[in-house]
Amino acid sequence: MAKKVVATLKKEGGVVYTKVVKMIKKNDSQSYSFEEKVMPKDLVNDFLKK
């Protein structure tokens, strides 16, 4: 049987990843778009401040 990917990501001392969804308003209209990224938990605040 194949190993589960989830089991390998939960090793102690490993990097914790988070899926971040950011809503961005378009300049030319009143609509919004969404930007999705998977990144290390440490970089989430820097991504949202931009």
mmCIF entry with sequence, helices, sheets and N, C-alpha, C, O atoms, coordinates in Angstrom:
data_MODEL
# 
_entry.id   MODEL 
# 
_entity.id                         1 
_entity.type                       polymer 
_entity.pdbx_number_of_molecules   1 
# 
_entity_poly.entity_id                      1 
_entity_poly.type                           'polypeptide(L)' 
_entity_poly.nstd_linkage                   no 
_entity_poly.nstd_monomer                   no 
_entity_poly.pdbx_seq_one_letter_code       MAKKVVATLKKEGGVVYTKVVKMIKKNDSQSYSFEEKVMPKDLVNDFLKK 
_entity_poly.pdbx_seq_one_letter_code_can   MAKKVVATLKKEGGVVYTKVVKMIKKNDSQSYSFEEKVMPKDLVNDFLKK 
_entity_poly.pdbx_strand_id                 A 
# 
loop_
_entity_poly_seq.entity_id 
_entity_poly_seq.num 
_entity_poly_seq.mon_id 
_entity_poly_seq.hetero 
1 1  MET n 
1 2  ALA n 
1 3  LYS n 
1 4  LYS n 
1 5  VAL n 
1 6  VAL n 
1 7  ALA n 
1 8  THR n 
1 9  LEU n 
1 10 LYS n 
1 11 LYS n 
1 12 GLU n 
1 13 GLY n 
1 14 GLY n 
1 15 VAL n 
1 16 VAL n 
1 17 TYR n 
1 18 THR n 
1 19 LYS n 
1 20 VAL n 
1 21 VAL n 
1 22 LYS n 
1 23 MET n 
1 24 ILE n 
1 25 LYS n 
1 26 LYS n 
1 27 ASN n 
1 28 ASP n 
1 29 SER n 
1 30 GLN n 
1 31 SER n 
1 32 TYR n 
1 33 SER n 
1 34 PHE n 
1 35 GLU n 
1 36 GLU n 
1 37 LYS n 
1 38 VAL n 
1 39 MET n 
1 40 PRO n 
1 41 LYS n 
1 42 ASP n 
1 43 LEU n 
1 44 VAL n 
1 45 ASN n 
1 46 ASP n 
1 47 PHE n 
1 48 LEU n 
1 49 LYS n 
1 50 LYS n 
# 
_struct_asym.id          A 
_struct_asym.entity_id   1 
# 
loop_
_struct_conf.conf_type_id 
_struct_conf.id 
_struct_conf.pdbx_PDB_helix_id 
_struct_conf.beg_label_comp_id 
_struct_conf.beg_label_asym_id 
_struct_conf.beg_label_seq_id 
_struct_conf.pdbx_beg_PDB_ins_code 
_struct_conf.end_label_comp_id 
_struct_conf.end_label_asym_id 
_struct_conf.end_label_seq_id 
_struct_conf.pdbx_end_PDB_ins_code 
_struct_conf.beg_auth_comp_id 
_struct_conf.beg_auth_asym_id 
_struct_conf.beg_auth_seq_id 
_struct_conf.end_auth_comp_id 
_struct_conf.end_auth_asym_id 
_struct_conf.end_auth_seq_id 
_struct_conf.pdbx_PDB_helix_class 
_struct_conf.details 
_struct_conf.pdbx_PDB_helix_length 
HELX_P HELX_P1 AA1 VAL A 5  ? LEU A 9  ? VAL A 5  LEU A 9  1 ? 5 
HELX_P HELX_P2 AA2 LYS A 41 ? LEU A 43 ? LYS A 41 LEU A 43 5 ? 3 
HELX_P HELX_P3 AA3 VAL A 44 ? LYS A 49 ? VAL A 44 LYS A 49 1 ? 6 
# 
_struct_conf_type.id          HELX_P 
_struct_conf_type.criteria    ? 
_struct_conf_type.reference   ? 
# 
_struct_sheet.id               AA1 
_struct_sheet.type             ? 
_struct_sheet.number_strands   2 
_struct_sheet.details          ? 
# 
_struct_sheet_order.sheet_id     AA1 
_struct_sheet_order.range_id_1   1 
_struct_sheet_order.range_id_2   2 
_struct_sheet_order.offset       ? 
_struct_sheet_order.sense        anti-parallel 
# 
loop_
_struct_sheet_range.sheet_id 
_struct_sheet_range.id 
_struct_sheet_range.beg_label_comp_id 
_struct_sheet_range.beg_label_asym_id 
_struct_sheet_range.beg_label_seq_id 
_struct_sheet_range.pdbx_beg_PDB_ins_code 
_struct_sheet_range.end_label_comp_id 
_struct_sheet_range.end_label_asym_id 
_struct_sheet_range.end_label_seq_id 
_struct_sheet_range.pdbx_end_PDB_ins_code 
_struct_sheet_range.beg_auth_comp_id 
_struct_sheet_range.beg_auth_asym_id 
_struct_sheet_range.beg_auth_seq_id 
_struct_sheet_range.end_auth_comp_id 
_struct_sheet_range.end_auth_asym_id 
_struct_sheet_range.end_auth_seq_id 
AA1 1 TYR A 17 ? LYS A 25 ? TYR A 17 LYS A 25 
AA1 2 TYR A 32 ? PRO A 40 ? TYR A 32 PRO A 40 
# 
loop_
_atom_site.group_PDB 
_atom_site.id 
_atom_site.type_symbol 
_atom_site.label_atom_id 
_atom_site.label_alt_id 
_atom_site.label_comp_id 
_atom_site.label_asym_id 
_atom_site.label_entity_id 
_atom_site.label_seq_id 
_atom_site.pdbx_PDB_ins_code 
_atom_site.Cartn_x 
_atom_site.Cartn_y 
_atom_site.Cartn_z 
_atom_site.occupancy 
_atom_site.B_iso_or_equiv 
_atom_site.pdbx_formal_charge 
_atom_site.auth_seq_id 
_atom_site.auth_comp_id 
_atom_site.auth_asym_id 
_atom_site.auth_atom_id 
_atom_site.pdbx_PDB_model_num 
ATOM 1   N N  . MET A 1 1  ? 0.836   -1.193 0.000   1.00 0.00 ? 1  MET A N  1 
ATOM 2   C CA . MET A 1 1  ? 0.000   0.000  0.000   1.00 0.00 ? 1  MET A CA 1 
ATOM 3   C C  . MET A 1 1  ? 0.874   1.248  0.000   1.00 0.00 ? 1  MET A C  1 
ATOM 4   O O  . MET A 1 1  ? 2.002   1.232  0.493   1.00 0.00 ? 1  MET A O  1 
ATOM 5   N N  . ALA A 1 2  ? 0.350   2.300  -0.545  1.00 0.00 ? 2  ALA A N  1 
ATOM 6   C CA . ALA A 1 2  ? 1.077   3.566  -0.606  1.00 0.00 ? 2  ALA A CA 1 
ATOM 7   C C  . ALA A 1 2  ? 0.980   4.284  0.738   1.00 0.00 ? 2  ALA A C  1 
ATOM 8   O O  . ALA A 1 2  ? 0.000   4.153  1.471   1.00 0.00 ? 2  ALA A O  1 
ATOM 9   N N  . LYS A 1 3  ? 2.023   5.042  1.031   1.00 0.00 ? 3  LYS A N  1 
ATOM 10  C CA . LYS A 1 3  ? 2.008   5.830  2.259   1.00 0.00 ? 3  LYS A CA 1 
ATOM 11  C C  . LYS A 1 3  ? 1.097   7.031  2.090   1.00 0.00 ? 3  LYS A C  1 
ATOM 12  O O  . LYS A 1 3  ? 0.954   7.566  0.991   1.00 0.00 ? 3  LYS A O  1 
ATOM 13  N N  . LYS A 1 4  ? 0.498   7.439  3.159   1.00 0.00 ? 4  LYS A N  1 
ATOM 14  C CA . LYS A 1 4  ? -0.319  8.649  3.140   1.00 0.00 ? 4  LYS A CA 1 
ATOM 15  C C  . LYS A 1 4  ? 0.591   9.867  3.231   1.00 0.00 ? 4  LYS A C  1 
ATOM 16  O O  . LYS A 1 4  ? 1.526   9.884  4.032   1.00 0.00 ? 4  LYS A O  1 
ATOM 17  N N  . VAL A 1 5  ? 0.329   10.869 2.429   1.00 0.00 ? 5  VAL A N  1 
ATOM 18  C CA . VAL A 1 5  ? 1.131   12.090 2.438   1.00 0.00 ? 5  VAL A CA 1 
ATOM 19  C C  . VAL A 1 5  ? 0.960   12.828 3.753   1.00 0.00 ? 5  VAL A C  1 
ATOM 20  O O  . VAL A 1 5  ? 1.907   13.439 4.247   1.00 0.00 ? 5  VAL A O  1 
ATOM 21  N N  . VAL A 1 6  ? -0.232  12.779 4.324   1.00 0.00 ? 6  VAL A N  1 
ATOM 22  C CA . VAL A 1 6  ? -0.518  13.488 5.567   1.00 0.00 ? 6  VAL A CA 1 
ATOM 23  C C  . VAL A 1 6  ? 0.389   12.988 6.681   1.00 0.00 ? 6  VAL A C  1 
ATOM 24  O O  . VAL A 1 6  ? 0.848   13.774 7.509   1.00 0.00 ? 6  VAL A O  1 
ATOM 25  N N  . ALA A 1 7  ? 0.645   11.702 6.705   1.00 0.00 ? 7  ALA A N  1 
ATOM 26  C CA . ALA A 1 7  ? 1.473   11.138 7.765   1.00 0.00 ? 7  ALA A CA 1 
ATOM 27  C C  . ALA A 1 7  ? 2.910   11.649 7.674   1.00 0.00 ? 7  ALA A C  1 
ATOM 28  O O  . ALA A 1 7  ? 3.558   11.835 8.704   1.00 0.00 ? 7  ALA A O  1 
ATOM 29  N N  . THR A 1 8  ? 3.418   11.877 6.469   1.00 0.00 ? 8  THR A N  1 
ATOM 30  C CA . THR A 1 8  ? 4.796   12.345 6.343   1.00 0.00 ? 8  THR A CA 1 
ATOM 31  C C  . THR A 1 8  ? 4.921   13.830 6.664   1.00 0.00 ? 8  THR A C  1 
ATOM 32  O O  . THR A 1 8  ? 6.003   14.277 7.045   1.00 0.00 ? 8  THR A O  1 
ATOM 33  N N  . LEU A 1 9  ? 3.857   14.604 6.524   1.00 0.00 ? 9  LEU A N  1 
ATOM 34  C CA . LEU A 1 9  ? 3.921   16.032 6.818   1.00 0.00 ? 9  LEU A CA 1 
ATOM 35  C C  . LEU A 1 9  ? 3.812   16.334 8.307   1.00 0.00 ? 9  LEU A C  1 
ATOM 36  O O  . LEU A 1 9  ? 4.090   17.459 8.725   1.00 0.00 ? 9  LEU A O  1 
ATOM 37  N N  . LYS A 1 10 ? 3.420   15.375 9.100   1.00 0.00 ? 10 LYS A N  1 
ATOM 38  C CA . LYS A 1 10 ? 3.227   15.612 10.531  1.00 0.00 ? 10 LYS A CA 1 
ATOM 39  C C  . LYS A 1 10 ? 4.431   15.208 11.368  1.00 0.00 ? 10 LYS A C  1 
ATOM 40  O O  . LYS A 1 10 ? 4.300   15.005 12.575  1.00 0.00 ? 10 LYS A O  1 
ATOM 41  N N  . LYS A 1 11 ? 5.599   15.088 10.751  1.00 0.00 ? 11 LYS A N  1 
ATOM 42  C CA . LYS A 1 11 ? 6.791   14.748 11.521  1.00 0.00 ? 11 LYS A CA 1 
ATOM 43  C C  . LYS A 1 11 ? 7.147   15.896 12.455  1.00 0.00 ? 11 LYS A C  1 
ATOM 44  O O  . LYS A 1 11 ? 6.957   17.066 12.123  1.00 0.00 ? 11 LYS A O  1 
ATOM 45  N N  . GLU A 1 12 ? 7.658   15.549 13.612  1.00 0.00 ? 12 GLU A N  1 
ATOM 46  C CA . GLU A 1 12 ? 8.042   16.570 14.579  1.00 0.00 ? 12 GLU A CA 1 
ATOM 47  C C  . GLU A 1 12 ? 9.248   17.342 14.059  1.00 0.00 ? 12 GLU A C  1 
ATOM 48  O O  . GLU A 1 12 ? 10.204  16.748 13.561  1.00 0.00 ? 12 GLU A O  1 
ATOM 49  N N  . GLY A 1 13 ? 9.203   18.661 14.175  1.00 0.00 ? 13 GLY A N  1 
ATOM 50  C CA . GLY A 1 13 ? 10.289  19.493 13.705  1.00 0.00 ? 13 GLY A CA 1 
ATOM 51  C C  . GLY A 1 13 ? 10.167  19.863 12.238  1.00 0.00 ? 13 GLY A C  1 
ATOM 52  O O  . GLY A 1 13 ? 11.046  20.541 11.705  1.00 0.00 ? 13 GLY A O  1 
ATOM 53  N N  . GLY A 1 14 ? 9.103   19.437 11.570  1.00 0.00 ? 14 GLY A N  1 
ATOM 54  C CA . GLY A 1 14 ? 8.902   19.762 10.165  1.00 0.00 ? 14 GLY A CA 1 
ATOM 55  C C  . GLY A 1 14 ? 8.281   21.133 10.000  1.00 0.00 ? 14 GLY A C  1 
ATOM 56  O O  . GLY A 1 14 ? 7.857   21.758 10.972  1.00 0.00 ? 14 GLY A O  1 
ATOM 57  N N  . VAL A 1 15 ? 8.232   21.592 8.772   1.00 0.00 ? 15 VAL A N  1 
ATOM 58  C CA . VAL A 1 15 ? 7.661   22.903 8.468   1.00 0.00 ? 15 VAL A CA 1 
ATOM 59  C C  . VAL A 1 15 ? 6.144   22.772 8.400   1.00 0.00 ? 15 VAL A C  1 
ATOM 60  O O  . VAL A 1 15 ? 5.625   21.843 7.782   1.00 0.00 ? 15 VAL A O  1 
ATOM 61  N N  . VAL A 1 16 ? 5.438   23.695 9.030   1.00 0.00 ? 16 VAL A N  1 
ATOM 62  C CA . VAL A 1 16 ? 3.980   23.702 9.030   1.00 0.00 ? 16 VAL A CA 1 
ATOM 63  C C  . VAL A 1 16 ? 3.516   24.613 7.897   1.00 0.00 ? 16 VAL A C  1 
ATOM 64  O O  . VAL A 1 16 ? 3.888   25.785 7.836   1.00 0.00 ? 16 VAL A O  1 
ATOM 65  N N  . TYR A 1 17 ? 2.700   24.061 7.002   1.00 0.00 ? 17 TYR A N  1 
ATOM 66  C CA . TYR A 1 17 ? 2.202   24.824 5.860   1.00 0.00 ? 17 TYR A CA 1 
ATOM 67  C C  . TYR A 1 17 ? 0.766   25.244 6.089   1.00 0.00 ? 17 TYR A C  1 
ATOM 68  O O  . TYR A 1 17 ? 0.009   24.558 6.775   1.00 0.00 ? 17 TYR A O  1 
ATOM 69  N N  . THR A 1 18 ? 0.394   26.380 5.509   1.00 0.00 ? 18 THR A N  1 
ATOM 70  C CA . THR A 1 18 ? -0.945  26.930 5.643   1.00 0.00 ? 18 THR A CA 1 
ATOM 71  C C  . THR A 1 18 ? -1.422  27.391 4.277   1.00 0.00 ? 18 THR A C  1 
ATOM 72  O O  . THR A 1 18 ? -0.643  27.932 3.492   1.00 0.00 ? 18 THR A O  1 
ATOM 73  N N  . LYS A 1 19 ? -2.702  27.179 3.992   1.00 0.00 ? 19 LYS A N  1 
ATOM 74  C CA . LYS A 1 19 ? -3.288  27.703 2.759   1.00 0.00 ? 19 LYS A CA 1 
ATOM 75  C C  . LYS A 1 19 ? -3.862  29.073 3.071   1.00 0.00 ? 19 LYS A C  1 
ATOM 76  O O  . LYS A 1 19 ? -4.683  29.220 3.976   1.00 0.00 ? 19 LYS A O  1 
ATOM 77  N N  . VAL A 1 20 ? -3.421  30.087 2.308   1.00 0.00 ? 20 VAL A N  1 
ATOM 78  C CA . VAL A 1 20 ? -3.827  31.465 2.539   1.00 0.00 ? 20 VAL A CA 1 
ATOM 79  C C  . VAL A 1 20 ? -4.660  31.938 1.348   1.00 0.00 ? 20 VAL A C  1 
ATOM 80  O O  . VAL A 1 20 ? -4.265  31.756 0.196   1.00 0.00 ? 20 VAL A O  1 
ATOM 81  N N  . VAL A 1 21 ? -5.810  32.544 1.630   1.00 0.00 ? 21 VAL A N  1 
ATOM 82  C CA . VAL A 1 21 ? -6.661  33.119 0.590   1.00 0.00 ? 21 VAL A CA 1 
ATOM 83  C C  . VAL A 1 21 ? -6.751  34.612 0.865   1.00 0.00 ? 21 VAL A C  1 
ATOM 84  O O  . VAL A 1 21 ? -7.178  35.032 1.940   1.00 0.00 ? 21 VAL A O  1 
ATOM 85  N N  . LYS A 1 22 ? -6.343  35.412 -0.124  1.00 0.00 ? 22 LYS A N  1 
ATOM 86  C CA . LYS A 1 22 ? -6.317  36.867 0.014   1.00 0.00 ? 22 LYS A CA 1 
ATOM 87  C C  . LYS A 1 22 ? -7.273  37.478 -1.004  1.00 0.00 ? 22 LYS A C  1 
ATOM 88  O O  . LYS A 1 22 ? -7.225  37.133 -2.185  1.00 0.00 ? 22 LYS A O  1 
ATOM 89  N N  . MET A 1 23 ? -8.139  38.380 -0.559  1.00 0.00 ? 23 MET A N  1 
ATOM 90  C CA . MET A 1 23 ? -9.089  39.043 -1.437  1.00 0.00 ? 23 MET A CA 1 
ATOM 91  C C  . MET A 1 23 ? -8.484  40.362 -1.907  1.00 0.00 ? 23 MET A C  1 
ATOM 92  O O  . MET A 1 23 ? -8.040  41.174 -1.096  1.00 0.00 ? 23 MET A O  1 
ATOM 93  N N  . ILE A 1 24 ? -8.470  40.570 -3.230  1.00 0.00 ? 24 ILE A N  1 
ATOM 94  C CA . ILE A 1 24 ? -7.864  41.755 -3.829  1.00 0.00 ? 24 ILE A CA 1 
ATOM 95  C C  . ILE A 1 24 ? -8.918  42.478 -4.655  1.00 0.00 ? 24 ILE A C  1 
ATOM 96  O O  . ILE A 1 24 ? -9.568  41.874 -5.508  1.00 0.00 ? 24 ILE A O  1 
ATOM 97  N N  . LYS A 1 25 ? -9.087  43.785 -4.400  1.00 0.00 ? 25 LYS A N  1 
ATOM 98  C CA . LYS A 1 25 ? -10.034 44.580 -5.165  1.00 0.00 ? 25 LYS A CA 1 
ATOM 99  C C  . LYS A 1 25 ? -9.377  45.062 -6.450  1.00 0.00 ? 25 LYS A C  1 
ATOM 100 O O  . LYS A 1 25 ? -8.259  45.577 -6.423  1.00 0.00 ? 25 LYS A O  1 
ATOM 101 N N  . LYS A 1 26 ? -10.062 44.900 -7.566  1.00 0.00 ? 26 LYS A N  1 
ATOM 102 C CA . LYS A 1 26 ? -9.539  45.358 -8.852  1.00 0.00 ? 26 LYS A CA 1 
ATOM 103 C C  . LYS A 1 26 ? -9.712  46.868 -8.964  1.00 0.00 ? 26 LYS A C  1 
ATOM 104 O O  . LYS A 1 26 ? -10.713 47.418 -8.503  1.00 0.00 ? 26 LYS A O  1 
ATOM 105 N N  . ASN A 1 27 ? -8.747  47.531 -9.571  1.00 0.00 ? 27 ASN A N  1 
ATOM 106 C CA . ASN A 1 27 ? -8.752  48.990 -9.676  1.00 0.00 ? 27 ASN A CA 1 
ATOM 107 C C  . ASN A 1 27 ? -9.821  49.509 -10.637 1.00 0.00 ? 27 ASN A C  1 
ATOM 108 O O  . ASN A 1 27 ? -10.460 50.523 -10.355 1.00 0.00 ? 27 ASN A O  1 
ATOM 109 N N  . ASP A 1 28 ? -10.021 48.835 -11.754 1.00 0.00 ? 28 ASP A N  1 
ATOM 110 C CA . ASP A 1 28 ? -10.903 49.349 -12.789 1.00 0.00 ? 28 ASP A CA 1 
ATOM 111 C C  . ASP A 1 28 ? -12.389 49.104 -12.528 1.00 0.00 ? 28 ASP A C  1 
ATOM 112 O O  . ASP A 1 28 ? -13.230 49.735 -13.169 1.00 0.00 ? 28 ASP A O  1 
ATOM 113 N N  . SER A 1 29 ? -12.725 48.228 -11.630 1.00 0.00 ? 29 SER A N  1 
ATOM 114 C CA . SER A 1 29 ? -14.138 47.957 -11.350 1.00 0.00 ? 29 SER A CA 1 
ATOM 115 C C  . SER A 1 29 ? -14.328 47.713 -9.855  1.00 0.00 ? 29 SER A C  1 
ATOM 116 O O  . SER A 1 29 ? -13.385 47.800 -9.068  1.00 0.00 ? 29 SER A O  1 
ATOM 117 N N  . GLN A 1 30 ? -15.534 47.414 -9.494  1.00 0.00 ? 30 GLN A N  1 
ATOM 118 C CA . GLN A 1 30 ? -15.823 47.168 -8.077  1.00 0.00 ? 30 GLN A CA 1 
ATOM 119 C C  . GLN A 1 30 ? -15.830 45.681 -7.749  1.00 0.00 ? 30 GLN A C  1 
ATOM 120 O O  . GLN A 1 30 ? -16.408 45.270 -6.743  1.00 0.00 ? 30 GLN A O  1 
ATOM 121 N N  . SER A 1 31 ? -15.198 44.881 -8.583  1.00 0.00 ? 31 SER A N  1 
ATOM 122 C CA . SER A 1 31 ? -15.157 43.444 -8.334  1.00 0.00 ? 31 SER A CA 1 
ATOM 123 C C  . SER A 1 31 ? -13.881 43.055 -7.581  1.00 0.00 ? 31 SER A C  1 
ATOM 124 O O  . SER A 1 31 ? -12.919 43.820 -7.508  1.00 0.00 ? 31 SER A O  1 
ATOM 125 N N  . TYR A 1 32 ? -13.905 41.872 -7.039  1.00 0.00 ? 32 TYR A N  1 
ATOM 126 C CA . TYR A 1 32 ? -12.780 41.351 -6.273  1.00 0.00 ? 32 TYR A CA 1 
ATOM 127 C C  . TYR A 1 32 ? -12.263 40.073 -6.925  1.00 0.00 ? 32 TYR A C  1 
ATOM 128 O O  . TYR A 1 32 ? -13.008 39.358 -7.595  1.00 0.00 ? 32 TYR A O  1 
ATOM 129 N N  . SER A 1 33 ? -10.991 39.799 -6.722  1.00 0.00 ? 33 SER A N  1 
ATOM 130 C CA . SER A 1 33 ? -10.400 38.537 -7.130  1.00 0.00 ? 33 SER A CA 1 
ATOM 131 C C  . SER A 1 33 ? -9.728  37.924 -5.906  1.00 0.00 ? 33 SER A C  1 
ATOM 132 O O  . SER A 1 33 ? -9.467  38.609 -4.917  1.00 0.00 ? 33 SER A O  1 
ATOM 133 N N  . PHE A 1 34 ? -9.455  36.641 -5.988  1.00 0.00 ? 34 PHE A N  1 
ATOM 134 C CA . PHE A 1 34 ? -8.868  35.927 -4.865  1.00 0.00 ? 34 PHE A CA 1 
ATOM 135 C C  . PHE A 1 34 ? -7.525  35.337 -5.267  1.00 0.00 ? 34 PHE A C  1 
ATOM 136 O O  . PHE A 1 34 ? -7.382  34.773 -6.352  1.00 0.00 ? 34 PHE A O  1 
ATOM 137 N N  . GLU A 1 35 ? -6.553  35.471 -4.393  1.00 0.00 ? 35 GLU A N  1 
ATOM 138 C CA . GLU A 1 35 ? -5.231  34.895 -4.608  1.00 0.00 ? 35 GLU A CA 1 
ATOM 139 C C  . GLU A 1 35 ? -5.024  33.823 -3.541  1.00 0.00 ? 35 GLU A C  1 
ATOM 140 O O  . GLU A 1 35 ? -5.116  34.100 -2.345  1.00 0.00 ? 35 GLU A O  1 
ATOM 141 N N  . GLU A 1 36 ? -4.746  32.602 -3.983  1.00 0.00 ? 36 GLU A N  1 
ATOM 142 C CA . GLU A 1 36 ? -4.549  31.485 -3.063  1.00 0.00 ? 36 GLU A CA 1 
ATOM 143 C C  . GLU A 1 36 ? -3.118  30.992 -3.153  1.00 0.00 ? 36 GLU A C  1 
ATOM 144 O O  . GLU A 1 36 ? -2.570  30.843 -4.245  1.00 0.00 ? 36 GLU A O  1 
ATOM 145 N N  . LYS A 1 37 ? -2.513  30.739 -1.997  1.00 0.00 ? 37 LYS A N  1 
ATOM 146 C CA . LYS A 1 37 ? -1.152  30.212 -1.940  1.00 0.00 ? 37 LYS A CA 1 
ATOM 147 C C  . LYS A 1 37 ? -1.029  29.252 -0.768  1.00 0.00 ? 37 LYS A C  1 
ATOM 148 O O  . LYS A 1 37 ? -1.725  29.383 0.239   1.00 0.00 ? 37 LYS A O  1 
ATOM 149 N N  . VAL A 1 38 ? -0.134  28.288 -0.915  1.00 0.00 ? 38 VAL A N  1 
ATOM 150 C CA . VAL A 1 38 ? 0.240   27.409 0.183   1.00 0.00 ? 38 VAL A CA 1 
ATOM 151 C C  . VAL A 1 38 ? 1.662   27.791 0.555   1.00 0.00 ? 38 VAL A C  1 
ATOM 152 O O  . VAL A 1 38 ? 2.570   27.730 -0.273  1.00 0.00 ? 38 VAL A O  1 
ATOM 153 N N  . MET A 1 39 ? 1.847   28.187 1.810   1.00 0.00 ? 39 MET A N  1 
ATOM 154 C CA . MET A 1 39 ? 3.155   28.697 2.234   1.00 0.00 ? 39 MET A CA 1 
ATOM 155 C C  . MET A 1 39 ? 3.429   28.294 3.678   1.00 0.00 ? 39 MET A C  1 
ATOM 156 O O  . MET A 1 39 ? 2.514   27.897 4.400   1.00 0.00 ? 39 MET A O  1 
ATOM 157 N N  . PRO A 1 40 ? 4.694   28.396 4.099   1.00 0.00 ? 40 PRO A N  1 
ATOM 158 C CA . PRO A 1 40 ? 5.019   28.121 5.498   1.00 0.00 ? 40 PRO A CA 1 
ATOM 159 C C  . PRO A 1 40 ? 4.289   29.096 6.428   1.00 0.00 ? 40 PRO A C  1 
ATOM 160 O O  . PRO A 1 40 ? 4.065   30.257 6.085   1.00 0.00 ? 40 PRO A O  1 
ATOM 161 N N  . LYS A 1 41 ? 3.933   28.606 7.582   1.00 0.00 ? 41 LYS A N  1 
ATOM 162 C CA . LYS A 1 41 ? 3.144   29.389 8.541   1.00 0.00 ? 41 LYS A CA 1 
ATOM 163 C C  . LYS A 1 41 ? 3.846   30.679 8.948   1.00 0.00 ? 41 LYS A C  1 
ATOM 164 O O  . LYS A 1 41 ? 3.178   31.661 9.274   1.00 0.00 ? 41 LYS A O  1 
ATOM 165 N N  . ASP A 1 42 ? 5.174   30.700 8.937   1.00 0.00 ? 42 ASP A N  1 
ATOM 166 C CA . ASP A 1 42 ? 5.931   31.872 9.354   1.00 0.00 ? 42 ASP A CA 1 
ATOM 167 C C  . ASP A 1 42 ? 5.770   33.043 8.393   1.00 0.00 ? 42 ASP A C  1 
ATOM 168 O O  . ASP A 1 42 ? 5.918   34.191 8.810   1.00 0.00 ? 42 ASP A O  1 
ATOM 169 N N  . LEU A 1 43 ? 5.472   32.790 7.116   1.00 0.00 ? 43 LEU A N  1 
ATOM 170 C CA . LEU A 1 43 ? 5.418   33.839 6.101   1.00 0.00 ? 43 LEU A CA 1 
ATOM 171 C C  . LEU A 1 43 ? 4.018   34.367 5.833   1.00 0.00 ? 43 LEU A C  1 
ATOM 172 O O  . LEU A 1 43 ? 3.848   35.218 4.961   1.00 0.00 ? 43 LEU A O  1 
ATOM 173 N N  . VAL A 1 44 ? 3.021   33.895 6.548   1.00 0.00 ? 44 VAL A N  1 
ATOM 174 C CA . VAL A 1 44 ? 1.633   34.273 6.295   1.00 0.00 ? 44 VAL A CA 1 
ATOM 175 C C  . VAL A 1 44 ? 1.400   35.768 6.540   1.00 0.00 ? 44 VAL A C  1 
ATOM 176 O O  . VAL A 1 44 ? 0.787   36.439 5.709   1.00 0.00 ? 44 VAL A O  1 
ATOM 177 N N  . ASN A 1 45 ? 1.872   36.287 7.650   1.00 0.00 ? 45 ASN A N  1 
ATOM 178 C CA . ASN A 1 45 ? 1.644   37.704 7.971   1.00 0.00 ? 45 ASN A CA 1 
ATOM 179 C C  . ASN A 1 45 ? 2.293   38.629 6.960   1.00 0.00 ? 45 ASN A C  1 
ATOM 180 O O  . ASN A 1 45 ? 1.719   39.666 6.626   1.00 0.00 ? 45 ASN A O  1 
ATOM 181 N N  . ASP A 1 46 ? 3.473   38.285 6.463   1.00 0.00 ? 46 ASP A N  1 
ATOM 182 C CA . ASP A 1 46 ? 4.144   39.101 5.458   1.00 0.00 ? 46 ASP A CA 1 
ATOM 183 C C  . ASP A 1 46 ? 3.340   39.119 4.142   1.00 0.00 ? 46 ASP A C  1 
ATOM 184 O O  . ASP A 1 46 ? 3.247   40.152 3.479   1.00 0.00 ? 46 ASP A O  1 
ATOM 185 N N  . PHE A 1 47 ? 2.773   37.985 3.784   1.00 0.00 ? 47 PHE A N  1 
ATOM 186 C CA . PHE A 1 47 ? 1.972   37.895 2.551   1.00 0.00 ? 47 PHE A CA 1 
ATOM 187 C C  . PHE A 1 47 ? 0.702   38.726 2.658   1.00 0.00 ? 47 PHE A C  1 
ATOM 188 O O  . PHE A 1 47 ? 0.304   39.369 1.686   1.00 0.00 ? 47 PHE A O  1 
ATOM 189 N N  . LEU A 1 48 ? 0.065   38.725 3.812   1.00 0.00 ? 48 LEU A N  1 
ATOM 190 C CA . LEU A 1 48 ? -1.199  39.462 3.983   1.00 0.00 ? 48 LEU A CA 1 
ATOM 191 C C  . LEU A 1 48 ? -0.988  40.965 4.107   1.00 0.00 ? 48 LEU A C  1 
ATOM 192 O O  . LEU A 1 48 ? -1.918  41.724 3.836   1.00 0.00 ? 48 LEU A O  1 
ATOM 193 N N  . LYS A 1 49 ? 0.187   41.424 4.502   1.00 0.00 ? 49 LYS A N  1 
ATOM 194 C CA . LYS A 1 49 ? 0.457   42.849 4.637   1.00 0.00 ? 49 LYS A CA 1 
ATOM 195 C C  . LYS A 1 49 ? 0.664   43.534 3.301   1.00 0.00 ? 49 LYS A C  1 
ATOM 196 O O  . LYS A 1 49 ? 0.498   44.751 3.210   1.00 0.00 ? 49 LYS A O  1 
ATOM 197 N N  . LYS A 1 50 ? 1.022   42.790 2.257   1.00 0.00 ? 50 LYS A N  1 
ATOM 198 C CA . LYS A 1 50 ? 1.287   43.391 0.949   1.00 0.00 ? 50 LYS A CA 1 
ATOM 199 C C  . LYS A 1 50 ? 0.046   43.953 0.337   1.00 0.00 ? 50 LYS A C  1 
ATOM 200 O O  . LYS A 1 50 ? 0.094   44.497 -0.767  1.00 0.00 ? 50 LYS A O  1 
# 
